[in-house]
Amino acid sequence: MTLHPVVARAGALQAAERFEESKAVLAPHLAEEPDDDWAWQMMAVAHERLEEYGLAERAATEMLRISPGHVGGLILLSRVLLSLGRQPEARAAAEEAVRRAPGTWTAHFALSGVLVAYATVPRADHERAYEAAREAVRLAPQEPDAHQALCFAAVRIERQDLAKQALVEWLRLDPSNETARAMYSDAVASGPDVTAAGAAEIYSAALAGAPQSSMLHSGLDRATYRLLRGTRWLALVCLAAAGTMVDLFATAKDPVLRELPVPLGNRLWVLAVMAAIWGFGALLRYRRMRTGVQLTIRSLLRRGRWARIVVAQAALTLLCALLISQVPWTERGVPQVLFFTGLAVSLSTMAYDRRKSG
């Protein structure tokens, strides 16, 4: 089919992502030839790319008026309706595209996309989305978008093994895709054997290649928050060391408590141990981290309420440990109160704040 020169020019402009200019070219042409279905399709694409979804729906509807049942028009209309939040209508358009062209992978891709768009739909819809994505992959195994649909659908049906396989294939076919790279980094960083520091390094490295990825930024925040939560354990170790130094509690093995006050040399020795715990456990680790991780730690402390809470808990517990170990107490009553205070401060929210993200 030979395209009208105006339509061909609009197509060239859209290939260069000059959608406003393509609209300006198509508008007078459509005023003269309102039954040019290809021109309406071009206009619908231009409006869609400019996020003018209401106008895109009108243009796609005009195209389908001229060419009823056009599969490309149905797929386009489905995408636009989904963007407008009209999922049932978008689903109907995609299902009609599949019915009319069951051998066209883009129709199955569109249906899968509609069915996974919402997490709250029945599980049967997500399972159908997965089957539609599998059919798209079968029909077009070399198309990255087909594997993307399979990955998203597998996530919805909670099959992380299948999602990872699809993600690897998607990334192989389209290694520069930022979404695929972000999802792969997130999958690696979320592994069961990856420490908080390791996860932060993975996210930071991935962000160097995809600095606008909200998924990676969110993942780095989560990993950084895990690092900050870990500071409480350092403080608790210091608290335990201080309590041991002053023999806060008699045991069956050692029923005789040492005489107070504890000599200065012992107190300084425990202080050195605490300095070593924080020096190797926090300061040295912090200095070895990527600049991006260091900046995120500072940023999260400014904007994350729970990040500030857990660091404050660690600081208060450490303060209790310092007071116990460095003041020459002659009685154990106050050190015992300080010990339980430091313990309660750090342990009070540990089970609860694990579910927070900073």
LUMSE-248380 format. One record per atom (N, C-alpha, C): x, y, z. Coordinates in steps of 0.2 Angstrom, whole numbers, plus 5000, padded with zeros to 4 digits. Layout:
% residues N
XYZ
...
//
This chain:
% residues 358
500449945000
500050005000
500450065000
500350114996
500750174995
500450225000
500850255004
500650305009
500550375006
500150415008
500050485006
500750515008
500950565004
501650595005
501650625012
501050655014
500950695020
501050645026
500750585025
500750535030
501450505031
501750495025
502450475025
502950525029
502850585028
503250635031
503050635039
502450625041
502250625048
502650565051
502650505047
502950445050
503750465051
504050495046
504750515047
504850555053
504450605054
504450645060
504350605067
503950565066
503850525073
504450475074
504750455068
505350415069
505850445073
505850515072
506350555075
506150585081
505550565084
505250585090
505050655090
504850675084
504550745084
503850745083
503450725088
502750715088
502350775087
502550835090
502150895090
502150915082
502750905079
502750925072
502350875068
502350815069
501950765065
501250785066
500950805072
500250825073
500150885068
500550935068
500450995064
500450975057
500850925055
500750905048
500150865046
499950825051
499350775050
498650815050
498650865054
497950905056
497650925049
498050965045
497650995039
497550935034
497950885034
497850825030
497150795031
497050785038
496450755040
495850795039
495950865039
495350905038
495150895031
495650885026
495450875019
495250805018
495550755021
495350685020
495250645026
494650655029
494450635036
494450555036
494450525030
494350445030
495050415029
495650445030
496250415029
496450385036
496350315036
496450285042
497150285045
497650275040
498350285042
498550345045
498250405043
498350465046
498050475053
497450445054
497250435060
497650395065
497950345063
498350305067
498950345069
499250375064
499850415066
499650475071
499050505070
498850555075
498750525082
498450465082
498350435088
499050415092
499550395088
500150375091
500550445093
500450495090
500750555092
500450585098
499750575099
499450605105
499650555111
499650495109
499850445115
500550455117
501050465113
501750485115
501750545119
501350595117
501350655121
500850655127
500650595129
500250585134
499550625134
499350635128
498650665127
498150615126
498050575131
497650505130
496950515128
496650575130
495950585127
495950595120
496350635117
496450645110
496650585106
497050545110
497350485106
496750435106
496250435111
495750385110
495250405104
495150475104
494750495098
495050475092
495650485091
496050475084
495950395083
496150355088
496050285087
495350255085
494850285089
494150275087
494050295080
494250345078
494150365071
494450315066
495050295067
495350245063
494950185063
494650155068
494250095069
493650105065
493350165065
492750185062
492850175054
493450195052
493550185045
493750115043
494150085047
494350015046
494149975052
493549955053
493349915058
493749845059
493949835065
494249775067
495049775065
495249835063
495949835062
496349815068
496849765068
497149745074
497649795077
497949825073
498449885075
498049935079
497449955076
497050005079
496749985086
496549915086
496349885092
496849885098
497449865096
498049865101
498149935103
498149985098
498250055100
497750085105
497150065103
496550085107
496650055114
496849995115
496849965121
497349995125
497950015123
498450045127
498250115129
497850155125
497650215127
497150215132
496650165131
496150155136
496450135143
496950095143
497250075149
497550135153
497850185149
498150245151
497650285154
497050285152
496550325154
496150295160
496450235162
496150195168
495550165167
495350145160
494750115158
494950045157
495150005162
495349935161
494849885157
494249885159
493749845156
493749855148
493749915146
493649935139
494349915136
494849925139
495549915136
495649835135
495349795140
495349725140
494949705134
494349735133
493949715128
494249725121
494549775120
494949795114
495549745113
495849725118
496449685117
496149615115
495649595119
495349525117
495149525110
494849575108
494549575101
495149575096
495749605098
496349595093
496549525093
496549495099
496749425099
496349375095
495649395096
495149355092
495249355085
495449425082
495449435075
496149415072
496649415077
497349395074
497649355079
497449295080
497849245085
498549235084
498749245078
499449225076
499849295076
499649345079
500049405079
500249415087
500849415088
501149415094
500949485098
500949535094
500749605098
500049605101
499649565098
498949565101
498949525108
499349475108
499449435115
499849475120
500349515117
500749555121
500249615124
499849645120
499349695123
498849665128
498649605127
498149575132
498549565138
499149535138
499449525144
499649585148
499749645144
499949705147
499349735151
498749725148
498149745151
497949705158
498049645157
497849595163
498349605169
498949625168
499449635173
499449705176
499149745173
499149825175
498949835182
498449795184
498249805191
498349745195
498649755201
498749695206
498149675209
497649705209
497049685213
496549645209
496649635203
496149595199
496249525201
495749475200
495749405201
496349375199
496549325203
497149285201
497149255194
496549235192
496349205186
496549255180
496449315181
496749365176
497449365175
497849365181
498549365180
498749295177
498449245179
498649175175
498549185168
497949215166
497849225159
498349265156
498549315159
499049365157
499749325155
499849275160
500449235159
500449195153
499849165152
499749125146
499749165140
499549225140
499549265134
500249285132
500649305138
501349315137
501749255134
501549195136
501949135134
501749135126
501149145124
501049135117
501349195113
501449255116
501849305113
502549285112
502849255117
503549225116
503549175111
503049125111
503049075106
503049095099
502649155098
502549175091
503149225089
503449255094
504049295092
504549295098
504949235097
505449225103
506049275103
506149315097
506649355097
506449425099
505849435101
505649505103
505749515110
506149565112
506249585119
505549595123
505149635120
504449655123
504049585125
504149535121
503749475123
504049445129
504649445130
504949415136
504849465142
504749535141
504649575146
503949565148
503449555144
502749535146
502749475150
503149425148
503149355152
503449375159
503949415159
504249425166
503749465170
503449515168
502949545172
502349505174
502149455170
501549415172
501849365177
502449335176
502649285181
502749315188
502949385188
502949415195
502249415198
501749435194
501049435196
500849375199
501049315196
500749255198
501249225203
501749265206
502249245211
502649185209
502849185203
503349135201
503949165199
504349185204
504949215204
505549185199
505449115199
505949075195
505849085188
505149085186
505049105179
505149175177
505049215182
505149285180
505849305179
506349265183
507049275182
507249255175
506949195173
507149165167
506949215161
506349235162
506149285157
506549345157
506749375163
507149435163
507849425160
508149365161
508749355158
508749355151
508249325148
508149325141
507949395138
507549425142
507449495140
508049535139
508449535144
509049575145
509549545139
509549485138
510049465132
509849495126
509149495124
508949525118
508949595118
508949635124
508949705124
509349725130
510049715129
510549735135
510549805137
510249855133
510349925135
509649945138
509149905139
508549925142
508649935149
508449995151
508550015158
508149985163
507549965161
507049935165
507249865167
507549825161
507749765162
508349755166
508849805165
509449805169
509249825177
508849865178
508649885185
508249825188
507849795185
507549735188
508049675189
508549665185
509049615186
509449635192
509649695192
510049715198
509649715204
509049725204
508549715210
508549645212
508449605207
508449525208
509049505212
509649525209
510249505212
510349535219
510249595220
510249625227
509849595232
509249575230
508749545234
508849475236
509449445234
509549375235
509649355242
509549295244
509549285251
510249285255
510749275251
511449275254
511749345253
511449395250
511749465249
511649505255
512149535258
512149575264
511949645262
511749685267
511549755266
512049795262
512649785264
513249825261
513249795254
513249735253
513249705246
512749735242
512149735244
511549755241
511649835239
511849865244
511949945242
512449955237
512949915237
513449915231
513149905225
512749845224
512449825218
512049885215
511549905220
511149965218
511550025215
512050045219
512450105217
512750095210
513050035209
513350025203
512850025197
512249995198
511749995193
511450065192
511450105197
511250175196
511650215191
512350195191
512750235187
512550225180
512250175178
512050165171
511350185170
510950185175
510250205175
510050255180
510250315180
510250365186
509450385187
509050375182
508350395183
507850345186
508150285187
507750225189
507450235196
506850235196
506550245203
506550175207
506550115203
506650055206
507350045210
507850075206
508550065209
508650115215
508350175214
508350225220
508050195226
507450165225
507050135230
507450075234
507750035229
508149975232
508750005236
509050055233
509650085237
509450115244
508850145244
508650165250
508550115255
508250055253
508049995257
508749965260
509249955255
509849935257
510249975262
510150045261
510450085266
510150085272
509550085272
509150075279
509350015283
509449955279
509649895282
510349905286
510749945282
511449965285
511350005292
510950055291
510850095297
510550055303
510050005301
509749965307
510349925310
510849905306
511349865309
511849905314
511749965314
512150005319
511949985326
511349975327
511049955334
511449895337
511549845332
511949785335
512649805337
512949845334
513649875336
513549905343
513049945344
512949975350
512749925356
512349875354
512249825359
512849785361
513249765356
513949735358
514349775363
514349845362
514649885366
514349885373
513649885373
513349885380
513449815383
513449765380
513649705383
514349705386
514849735382
515549735385
515549775391
515149835391
515149875397
514849845403
514349805402
514049765407
514449715410
514849685406
515249635408
515849655412
516049715410
516649745413
516449765421
515849785422
515749805429
515349745433
515349685430
514949635433
514249655436
513849665431
513149695433
512749635436
512849575434
512449525437
512849465439
512749435444
513049375447
512849315443
513249265442
513049205438
513249145443
512949085441
513149025445
513849015444
514149025438
514849015437
515349065440
515049125441
515449175444
515049215449
514849185455
514349215459
514649275463
515349285463
515649345467
515749405462
515449455463
515449515459
516149555461
516449585455
517049615457
516949685461
517449705464
517449765468
517349825464
516949875466
516949935462
517249995466
517450045463
517450055456
517950015452
517850015446
518249975441
518850015440
519449985440
520150025439
520050065432
520450125432
520450165426
520750125420
521250085421
521450045415
520949995412
520549965416
520049925413
519549965410
519350025412
518850065409
519150095402
519750105402
520050135396
520150075391
520250015393
520249955389
519649945386
519049945389
518449935386
518249995381
518450055383
518350105378
518750095372
519350065372
519750045366
519349995362
519049945366
518649895362
518049925359
517749965362
517150005359
517350045352
517950075353
518150115347
518350065342
518650005343
518749965338
518149935335
517649925339
517049895336
516749945331
516750005333
516450055328
516850075323
517550075324
518050095319
517950045313
518049975315
517949925310
517249905307
516849915312
516149895310
515749945306
515950005307
515550065304
515950115300
516450145303
516850195300
517250165294
517650115295
518050085290
517550065284
517050025286
516550005281
516250065277
516150115280
515850175277
516350205272
516950215274
517450245270
517550195264
517450135264
517650095258
517050085253
516450115255
515850115251
515950165245
515550145240
515450195234
515250255237
515450305233
515250375235
514450385234
514150345230
513450345229
513050325235
513350265238
513050245245
513150285250
513750325251
513950365256
513450425256
513350455250
512850505249
512150485251
511950425249
511250405250
511150395258
511650375262
511650365269
511450435272
511850485269
511750555272
511050585270
510850565264
510250585261
509650555265
509750495266
509150455270
509150475277
509650495280
509650525287
509250595287
509250625282
508950695281
508150685280
508050635276
507350625274
506950565277
507250525280
506950465282
506850465290
506250465292
506050465299
506350405302
506250345300
506450285303
507250275303
507550305298
508250305297
508550345303
508250405305
508450445310
508350405317
507750375317
507550335324
508050285325
508250245320
508650185322
509350215324
509550265320
510250295322
510250325329
509650355331
509650385337
509650325343
509250275341
509250215346
509950195347
510350185342
511050155342
511450205346
511350275345
511750325349
511550325356
510950315358
510750315365
510950255369
510950195365
511250135368
511950135369
512350165364
513050175365
513150225371
512750275371
512850325377
512850285384
512350245384
512250205390
512850165392
513150135386
513750095387
514350135390
514350195387
514950235389
514850255396
514250275398
514150295405
514250235410
514050175408
514150125412
514950105413
515250115407
516050095408
516450145410
516350215409
516850265410
516750305416
516150295419
516050325426
516250285431
516650305436
516850255442
516350245447
515850205445
515350185449
515550155456
515250165461
515350125467
514750085469
514250095466
513650045467
513350025460
513049965460
512849945453
512049965451
511749995456
511050015454
510950055448
511350115447
511250155442
511550125435
512050085435
512350055429
511849995427
511449965432
510949915430
510349955426
510150005429
509650045425
509850065418
510450095418
510750115411
510750055406
510949995409
511049935405
510349925402
509849915406
509149895404
508849955399
509050015401
508750065397
509050065390
509750055389
510050045383
509749985379
509649925383
509449865379
508649885377
508249915381
507549925379
507549975373
507950025373
507950075368
508050045361
508549995360
508749965354
508249915352
508049875357
507649815355
506849835355
506649895357
505949905357
505649905350
505949925345
505649925338
505949875333
506449835335
506749795330
506249755326
505849725329
505349675326
504949715321
504749775323
504249815320
504549855314
505149885315
505449935310
505749895304
505849825305
506049785299
505649795293
505049805294
504549815288
504649885285
504949935288
505049995286
505550005280
505550055277
506050065271
506450125272
506450155278
506850215279
506450275281
//
